[in-house]
Amino acid sequence: MASKTTLNAKNLETLGAARLADLLIEISTGSAVAKRRLRLELAGAQSPKEAGRAVAKRLTSIARARSFVNWQNRKPLVTDLQSQLRAIKERIAPADPAEALALAWRFMQVATPLFERCDDSSGIVIGVFHDACALLGELALAAGAQPELLADAAIEALRDNGYGQYDGLIAILTPALGQEGLAHLKQRIETLAGTPVPIPPKGEWEVVGYGSGGATYAHQIEERSQKSVVEMALKDIADAMGDVDAFIAQYDARTRKVPQIAAKIATRLLAAGRAGDALGFIERADMKDSWVPREWQDIRLEVLEALDRKDEAQTFRWSCFESTLESGYLRDFLKRLPDFEDIEAEERAMAHAAAYSSLRSALGFFLGWPSPDRATRLLIDRHDEIDGDRYELLVPAADALSERFPLSATLALRAMIDFTLSKARSKRYGYAAQHLAECEGLAGRIEDFGTFEGHATYVKRLKRDHGRKTGFWGHFA
């Protein structure tokens, strides 16, 4: 049973409204975000219309602001945006979905001026706008938006999609648009495709950059932008209408041979029950590069299975595993084999993985399969190939192997230590010191170091070669 001092809603209710109000005033002092949230709650308690006014006012302020948003003040901004979006969805939409829809569009229009002054390297801010974009579809349905007006709004939105805030908009709006709205949207887009971008007199062109071909002018940027909007929109409309041929028509013959594009086309053809046509696009893809896209491999397997070419699919499945060491391919391959044949095939796969050219890929495969005994053998047999910079793999490897295989875990830890010290990566010294302490703990459980240095000898060498790196040794003071 929770203590009566535990912070939860039930316990706070015992304080009473007056005391809670005093605490909120005290806590919000000095916090603009908290004060805005409280004002918004007060407006919502008054009426949905008042909440709408408060949201609209705040969105205008955010759009007009000019201060730069960096990583330090990005979190308050995200909290603020989420509060406005929550108010639209929870306070306004239930009472007035049409007003909520209008505010959601207004919310989305804040994106462009905001991203012009915002560092969103983490992708947190764009995530809020993607949530808002998804909400547009819900609200359009709830409000019973007129399909043609909704299509017109979508056109304007897509022309302002410079930061990807409207990605996926057509699919999101499809339930509300219906066939009538999609047809109108397609007509508008096709009209836009035939509308040339006005070109001002050359003396009025605005230079926006220089490249190998000379100056790039503003009207050229606008022309390319319009072409991109048209192409992407027509593909999305074709998808929404289930028109595979219209989707294919948006790519020229050469582009259709790009493996990723061929995979997209084949996926849609297969879904339409046209497996034979799908295979044709797959097989005509230009596979000159050594790298083969995962999506191309996956859809080829699906198409072969759909055509009941199971032996061919199995052969290709094994080939995919051999080239990538992706465990999913191997599992699918093994489960389709007769009893007892899968044991022999798995042993063959393990031998292939052990000899794979990339130690990182092989180690990742053995850890994920899982086969810790083979992972430990790999680290011992190919220890000279361990890349100590790959801490994202070596740390979990050491953790997974330390209990049963302390020697191989030690080799993984030493690789990271050696890399950090030899490259003088001072920011990692703390981690390297922790790894060395772990090595000391493991050393007592290693009965035979074999050809490798014992722990004392290893530490002695580190002091000899890196004794002046006080930032590292200081962790042991």
C-alpha positions as CSV (number, residue, x, y, z in Angstrom):
1,M,0.0,0.0,0.0
2,A,1.4,3.4,-1.0
3,S,2.4,5.8,1.7
4,K,0.2,8.8,2.4
5,T,3.2,11.0,1.5
6,T,3.7,9.4,-2.0
7,L,3.2,11.9,-4.7
8,N,0.0,10.9,-6.5
9,A,-3.3,12.5,-7.4
10,K,-5.2,10.8,-4.6
11,N,-2.9,12.0,-1.8
12,L,-2.7,15.5,-3.2
13,E,-6.5,15.8,-3.2
14,T,-6.3,15.6,0.6
15,L,-4.6,19.0,0.7
16,G,-7.8,20.7,-0.5
17,A,-8.3,23.1,-3.4
18,A,-7.1,26.2,-1.5
19,R,-3.8,24.8,-0.5
20,L,-3.2,23.3,-3.9
21,A,-3.9,26.6,-5.5
22,D,-1.4,28.3,-3.3
23,L,1.2,25.6,-4.1
24,L,0.6,26.0,-7.8
25,I,1.1,29.8,-7.6
26,E,4.3,29.2,-5.7
27,I,5.7,26.5,-7.9
28,S,4.9,28.4,-11.1
29,T,6.7,31.5,-10.0
30,G,9.6,32.1,-12.3
31,S,8.4,29.4,-14.8
32,A,6.8,30.9,-17.9
33,V,5.9,27.4,-19.2
34,A,4.1,26.5,-16.0
35,K,2.2,29.8,-15.9
36,R,1.1,29.4,-19.5
37,R,-0.1,25.9,-18.7
38,L,-2.2,27.2,-15.8
39,R,-3.7,30.0,-17.8
40,L,-4.6,27.5,-20.5
41,E,-6.3,25.3,-18.0
42,L,-8.2,28.2,-16.6
43,A,-9.4,29.2,-20.1
44,G,-10.5,25.6,-20.8
45,A,-12.4,25.5,-17.5
46,Q,-14.3,28.6,-18.6
47,S,-15.3,27.3,-22.0
48,P,-14.0,25.6,-25.1
49,K,-14.2,28.9,-26.9
50,E,-12.0,30.6,-24.4
51,A,-9.5,27.7,-24.6
52,G,-9.5,28.2,-28.4
53,R,-8.8,31.9,-28.0
54,A,-5.9,31.1,-25.6
55,V,-4.4,28.6,-28.0
56,A,-4.7,30.9,-31.0
57,K,-3.0,33.7,-29.1
58,R,-0.2,31.5,-28.0
59,L,0.4,30.0,-31.5
60,T,0.6,33.6,-32.9
61,S,3.2,34.4,-30.3
62,I,5.3,31.4,-31.1
63,A,5.1,32.1,-34.9
64,R,6.2,35.7,-34.4
65,A,9.1,35.1,-32.0
66,R,12.6,35.7,-33.2
67,S,14.9,34.2,-30.5
68,F,16.9,31.2,-31.5
69,V,15.9,27.9,-29.8
70,N,18.9,25.7,-29.0
71,W,19.2,22.4,-27.1
72,Q,19.1,24.2,-23.8
73,N,15.7,25.9,-24.2
74,R,14.2,23.3,-26.6
75,K,12.5,21.3,-23.9
76,P,10.3,24.2,-22.6
77,L,9.3,24.8,-26.2
78,V,8.3,21.2,-26.7
79,T,6.3,21.2,-23.5
80,D,4.6,24.4,-24.6
81,L,3.7,23.0,-28.0
82,Q,2.4,19.7,-26.5
83,S,0.2,21.7,-24.1
84,Q,-1.4,23.6,-27.0
85,L,-1.9,20.4,-29.0
86,R,-3.4,18.7,-26.0
87,A,-5.8,21.5,-25.4
88,I,-7.0,21.4,-29.1
89,K,-7.6,17.6,-28.8
90,E,-9.0,17.3,-25.3
91,R,-10.6,20.7,-24.5
92,I,-11.8,22.0,-27.8
93,A,-12.4,19.0,-30.2
94,P,-15.1,17.3,-28.1
95,A,-17.3,20.4,-28.1
96,D,-16.4,22.0,-31.4
97,P,-14.4,19.7,-33.8
98,A,-14.6,22.3,-36.6
99,E,-12.9,24.9,-34.5
100,A,-10.4,22.3,-33.3
101,L,-9.6,21.5,-37.0
102,A,-9.0,25.1,-37.8
103,L,-6.7,25.4,-34.8
104,A,-4.8,22.3,-35.8
105,W,-4.2,23.8,-39.2
106,R,-3.0,27.0,-37.4
107,F,-0.7,24.9,-35.2
108,M,0.9,23.3,-38.3
109,Q,1.5,26.7,-39.9
110,V,3.7,27.6,-36.9
111,A,6.3,24.9,-38.1
112,T,8.0,26.9,-40.9
113,P,8.7,30.1,-38.9
114,L,9.7,28.0,-35.9
115,F,12.1,25.7,-37.6
116,E,13.8,28.8,-39.2
117,R,15.0,29.6,-35.7
118,C,15.2,26.2,-34.0
119,D,17.9,23.6,-33.6
120,D,16.0,20.3,-33.8
121,S,18.9,17.9,-34.3
122,S,17.2,15.5,-31.9
123,G,14.0,15.4,-33.9
124,I,11.9,16.1,-30.9
125,V,10.2,19.2,-32.2
126,I,9.3,17.7,-35.6
127,G,7.8,14.8,-33.7
128,V,5.3,17.1,-32.1
129,F,4.3,18.4,-35.6
130,H,3.9,14.9,-36.9
131,D,1.5,14.2,-34.0
132,A,-0.4,17.3,-34.9
133,C,-0.5,16.3,-38.6
134,A,-2.0,12.9,-37.6
135,L,-4.6,14.8,-35.5
136,L,-5.7,16.6,-38.6
137,G,-7.1,13.4,-40.0
138,E,-9.1,12.6,-36.9
139,L,-10.5,16.2,-36.6
140,A,-11.3,16.3,-40.3
141,L,-13.5,13.2,-39.9
142,A,-15.1,14.4,-36.7
143,A,-15.9,17.8,-38.2
144,G,-17.3,16.4,-41.4
145,A,-15.0,18.6,-43.4
146,Q,-16.1,19.2,-47.0
147,P,-13.9,17.0,-49.2
148,E,-13.1,19.7,-51.8
149,L,-12.2,22.3,-49.2
150,L,-10.1,19.8,-47.4
151,A,-8.3,19.0,-50.6
152,D,-7.6,22.7,-51.2
153,A,-6.2,23.0,-47.7
154,A,-4.0,20.0,-48.3
155,I,-2.6,21.6,-51.4
156,E,-1.5,24.7,-49.6
157,A,-0.1,22.7,-46.8
158,L,2.1,20.5,-49.1
159,R,3.5,23.7,-50.7
160,D,4.7,24.7,-47.3
161,N,6.3,21.4,-46.4
162,G,9.9,22.5,-46.3
163,Y,10.7,20.8,-43.0
164,G,8.7,17.6,-43.6
165,Q,6.0,18.6,-41.1
166,Y,3.3,17.5,-43.5
167,D,4.9,14.2,-44.5
168,G,2.2,11.6,-45.0
169,L,-0.6,14.2,-45.0
170,I,-2.5,12.7,-48.0
171,A,-2.7,9.3,-46.4
172,I,-3.7,10.9,-43.1
173,L,-6.6,12.8,-44.8
174,T,-7.7,10.0,-47.1
175,P,-10.6,8.7,-44.8
176,A,-12.0,12.3,-44.7
177,L,-11.3,13.1,-48.3
178,G,-12.9,10.0,-49.7
179,Q,-12.9,9.3,-53.5
180,E,-14.5,12.7,-54.2
181,G,-11.9,14.6,-52.3
182,L,-9.0,12.5,-53.7
183,A,-10.3,13.1,-57.3
184,H,-10.5,16.9,-56.6
185,L,-7.0,16.8,-55.1
186,K,-5.6,15.0,-58.1
187,Q,-7.2,17.5,-60.4
188,R,-5.7,20.4,-58.5
189,I,-2.3,18.8,-58.4
190,E,-2.3,18.1,-62.1
191,T,-3.3,21.7,-62.7
192,L,-0.4,22.8,-60.5
193,A,1.9,20.6,-62.6
194,G,0.9,22.5,-65.7
195,T,1.3,26.0,-64.1
196,P,4.7,27.5,-64.9
197,V,6.6,29.4,-62.2
198,P,6.6,33.1,-63.0
199,I,10.1,34.2,-64.0
200,P,10.9,37.8,-63.2
201,P,13.2,39.9,-65.4
202,K,16.7,38.7,-65.0
203,G,17.8,41.9,-63.2
204,E,15.3,41.0,-60.4
205,W,16.5,37.4,-59.9
206,E,17.6,36.7,-56.4
207,V,20.9,34.7,-56.1
208,V,20.6,32.1,-53.3
209,G,23.8,30.2,-53.9
210,Y,26.6,29.2,-56.3
211,G,27.6,25.8,-57.6
212,S,29.5,24.1,-60.4
213,G,26.9,25.3,-62.9
214,G,27.0,28.9,-61.7
215,A,24.5,30.9,-59.7
216,T,21.3,29.3,-58.4
217,Y,18.4,31.7,-58.4
218,A,15.3,31.9,-56.2
219,H,12.9,31.1,-59.1
220,Q,14.9,28.0,-59.9
221,I,14.5,26.8,-56.3
222,E,10.8,27.5,-56.5
223,E,10.4,25.6,-59.7
224,R,12.2,22.5,-58.3
225,S,10.2,22.7,-55.1
226,Q,6.9,22.8,-57.1
227,K,8.0,19.8,-59.2
228,S,8.8,17.9,-56.0
229,V,5.4,18.7,-54.4
230,V,3.6,17.5,-57.6
231,E,5.5,14.3,-57.9
232,M,5.2,13.3,-54.3
233,A,1.5,14.2,-54.1
234,L,0.6,12.2,-57.2
235,K,2.3,9.2,-55.8
236,D,0.5,9.5,-52.5
237,I,-2.8,10.1,-54.3
238,A,-2.2,7.0,-56.4
239,D,-1.6,5.0,-53.2
240,A,-4.7,6.4,-51.5
241,M,-6.8,5.5,-54.5
242,G,-5.3,2.1,-54.9
243,D,-4.1,2.9,-58.4
244,V,-0.9,1.0,-58.9
245,D,-0.4,2.0,-62.5
246,A,-0.8,5.7,-61.7
247,F,1.9,5.2,-59.0
248,I,4.3,3.6,-61.4
249,A,3.6,6.3,-64.0
250,Q,5.2,8.9,-61.7
251,Y,8.7,7.3,-62.3
252,D,10.5,7.3,-65.6
253,A,11.8,4.0,-67.1
254,R,15.3,4.6,-65.7
255,T,14.2,5.4,-62.2
256,R,12.0,2.3,-62.1
257,K,15.2,0.2,-62.2
258,V,16.6,1.8,-59.0
259,P,16.4,-1.2,-56.5
260,Q,14.6,0.8,-53.8
261,I,12.0,2.2,-56.3
262,A,11.6,-1.3,-57.9
263,A,10.9,-2.6,-54.4
264,K,8.2,0.1,-53.8
265,I,6.5,-0.7,-57.1
266,A,6.7,-4.5,-56.5
267,T,5.2,-4.1,-53.0
268,R,2.2,-2.3,-54.4
269,L,1.8,-4.7,-57.3
270,L,1.9,-7.7,-55.0
271,A,-0.8,-6.1,-52.8
272,A,-2.9,-5.7,-55.9
273,G,-2.6,-9.4,-56.7
274,R,-0.2,-8.9,-59.6
275,A,2.7,-11.0,-58.4
276,G,4.0,-11.7,-61.9
277,D,4.2,-8.0,-62.7
278,A,5.9,-7.4,-59.4
279,L,8.6,-10.0,-60.2
280,G,9.2,-8.3,-63.5
281,F,10.1,-5.0,-61.8
282,I,12.2,-6.8,-59.2
283,E,14.2,-8.7,-61.8
284,R,14.7,-5.6,-64.0
285,A,16.3,-3.6,-61.2
286,D,19.8,-2.4,-61.7
287,M,21.9,-4.4,-59.3
288,K,25.4,-3.2,-60.4
289,D,26.3,-2.0,-56.9
290,S,27.6,-4.6,-54.4
291,W,25.2,-3.3,-51.7
292,V,21.7,-4.8,-52.1
293,P,18.8,-2.9,-50.3
294,R,17.1,-5.0,-47.6
295,E,13.6,-3.9,-49.0
296,W,14.5,-5.3,-52.4
297,Q,15.5,-8.7,-50.9
298,D,12.4,-8.9,-48.7
299,I,9.9,-8.1,-51.5
300,R,11.6,-10.6,-53.9
301,L,11.1,-13.3,-51.3
302,E,7.5,-12.4,-50.8
303,V,6.9,-12.4,-54.6
304,L,8.6,-15.8,-55.1
305,E,6.5,-17.3,-52.3
306,A,3.3,-15.8,-53.8
307,L,4.2,-17.4,-57.1
308,D,4.8,-20.7,-55.3
309,R,8.4,-20.8,-56.4
310,K,9.5,-22.0,-53.0
311,D,12.8,-23.7,-53.9
312,E,13.9,-20.6,-55.6
313,A,12.9,-18.6,-52.6
314,Q,14.8,-20.9,-50.3
315,T,18.0,-20.5,-52.4
316,F,17.6,-16.8,-52.4
317,R,16.9,-16.7,-48.6
318,W,20.2,-18.6,-47.9
319,S,22.0,-16.2,-50.3
320,C,20.6,-13.2,-48.3
321,F,21.8,-14.7,-45.1
322,E,25.3,-15.4,-46.5
323,S,25.7,-11.8,-47.7
324,T,24.2,-10.0,-44.7
325,L,24.3,-12.4,-41.6
326,E,20.8,-11.2,-40.9
327,S,19.4,-13.7,-38.4
328,G,15.8,-13.3,-39.7
329,Y,16.8,-14.8,-43.1
330,L,18.4,-17.8,-41.4
331,R,15.5,-18.5,-39.1
332,D,13.0,-18.3,-42.0
333,F,15.3,-20.6,-44.0
334,L,15.7,-23.2,-41.2
335,K,12.0,-23.4,-40.4
336,R,11.2,-24.3,-44.0
337,L,13.5,-27.3,-43.9
338,P,12.5,-30.9,-43.2
339,D,13.2,-32.3,-39.8
340,F,16.9,-33.0,-39.0
341,E,18.1,-31.1,-42.1
342,D,17.8,-27.9,-40.2
343,I,20.5,-29.0,-37.7
344,E,23.1,-29.6,-40.4
345,A,22.1,-26.3,-42.1
346,E,22.4,-24.4,-38.8
347,E,26.0,-25.7,-38.3
348,R,26.8,-24.7,-41.9
349,A,25.5,-21.2,-41.1
350,M,27.5,-20.9,-37.9
351,A,30.7,-21.9,-39.8
352,H,29.9,-19.3,-42.4
353,A,29.4,-16.6,-39.8
354,A,32.6,-17.4,-38.0
355,A,34.6,-16.9,-41.2
356,Y,32.6,-13.8,-42.3
357,S,34.8,-10.9,-43.4
358,S,33.4,-8.4,-40.9
359,L,34.2,-9.3,-37.3
360,R,31.6,-6.7,-36.1
361,S,28.8,-8.3,-38.2
362,A,29.8,-11.9,-37.1
363,L,30.0,-10.9,-33.4
364,G,26.6,-9.1,-33.6
365,F,25.1,-12.2,-35.2
366,F,26.4,-14.6,-32.6
367,L,25.3,-12.4,-29.7
368,G,21.8,-12.0,-31.2
369,W,21.3,-15.6,-32.3
370,P,22.3,-16.2,-29.4
371,S,25.4,-18.3,-29.4
372,P,27.8,-17.0,-26.7
373,D,30.2,-19.9,-27.0
374,R,30.7,-19.1,-30.7
375,A,31.0,-15.4,-29.9
376,T,33.7,-16.0,-27.3
377,R,35.6,-18.3,-29.8
378,L,35.3,-15.5,-32.4
379,L,36.8,-12.9,-30.1
380,I,39.7,-15.2,-29.1
381,D,40.5,-16.5,-32.6
382,R,40.2,-13.1,-34.3
383,H,41.2,-10.7,-31.5
384,D,43.5,-8.7,-33.7
385,E,40.5,-7.6,-35.7
386,I,38.5,-6.2,-32.8
387,D,37.7,-2.5,-33.4
388,G,37.9,-0.8,-30.0
389,D,35.9,2.1,-31.3
390,R,32.7,0.0,-31.6
391,Y,31.7,0.4,-28.0
392,E,28.0,0.1,-28.9
393,L,28.7,-3.6,-29.7
394,L,31.6,-4.4,-27.4
395,V,30.0,-3.2,-24.2
396,P,27.0,-5.5,-24.5
397,A,29.3,-8.2,-25.7
398,A,31.4,-7.9,-22.6
399,D,28.3,-7.9,-20.4
400,A,26.8,-11.0,-22.1
401,L,30.0,-13.0,-21.9
402,S,31.5,-12.0,-18.6
403,E,29.7,-14.6,-16.5
404,R,30.7,-17.7,-18.5
405,F,33.5,-16.5,-20.6
406,P,35.6,-13.9,-18.7
407,L,38.6,-14.1,-21.1
408,S,36.7,-13.1,-24.2
409,A,34.9,-10.4,-22.2
410,T,38.3,-9.1,-21.1
411,L,39.5,-9.0,-24.7
412,A,36.4,-6.9,-25.6
413,L,37.1,-4.5,-22.7
414,R,40.8,-4.3,-23.5
415,A,40.1,-3.4,-27.1
416,M,38.1,-0.4,-25.9
417,I,40.7,0.6,-23.4
418,D,43.5,0.4,-26.0
419,F,41.6,2.4,-28.6
420,T,40.7,5.1,-26.1
421,L,44.3,5.6,-24.8
422,S,46.1,5.2,-28.1
423,K,43.8,7.7,-29.8
424,A,43.8,10.0,-26.7
425,R,40.0,10.1,-26.6
426,S,39.9,12.0,-23.3
427,K,36.1,12.1,-23.2
428,R,36.1,8.3,-22.9
429,Y,38.8,8.1,-20.2
430,G,36.2,7.6,-17.5
431,Y,34.6,4.7,-19.3
432,A,38.1,3.2,-20.1
433,A,38.9,3.4,-16.4
434,Q,35.7,1.6,-15.6
435,H,36.5,-1.1,-18.2
436,L,40.0,-1.6,-16.6
437,A,38.4,-2.1,-13.2
438,E,36.1,-4.7,-14.8
439,C,39.1,-6.4,-16.2
440,E,40.6,-6.6,-12.8
441,G,37.4,-8.2,-11.5
442,L,37.4,-10.7,-14.3
443,A,41.1,-11.6,-14.0
444,G,40.6,-13.7,-10.8
445,R,38.2,-16.0,-12.7
446,I,40.4,-16.6,-15.7
447,E,42.3,-19.8,-15.1
448,D,44.5,-19.5,-18.2
449,F,45.2,-16.4,-20.2
450,G,46.8,-18.6,-22.9
451,T,48.8,-16.4,-25.3
452,F,47.3,-13.2,-23.9
453,E,48.9,-11.0,-21.3
454,G,47.9,-11.6,-17.7
455,H,46.1,-8.6,-16.0
456,A,49.2,-7.4,-14.1
457,T,51.3,-7.5,-17.3
458,Y,48.6,-5.7,-19.2
459,V,48.4,-2.9,-16.6
460,K,52.2,-2.6,-16.6
461,R,52.2,-2.1,-20.4
462,L,49.4,0.5,-20.2
463,K,51.5,2.5,-17.6
464,R,54.6,2.3,-19.8
465,D,52.8,3.4,-23.0
466,H,50.3,5.8,-21.5
467,G,51.6,6.8,-18.1
468,R,51.3,10.5,-18.9
469,K,47.6,10.4,-19.6
470,T,46.7,11.7,-16.1
471,G,43.1,12.2,-17.2
472,F,42.8,8.4,-17.3
473,W,45.0,7.4,-14.3
474,G,43.4,10.1,-12.1
475,H,40.4,7.9,-11.9
476,F,42.4,5.4,-9.8
477,A,43.8,8.0,-7.4
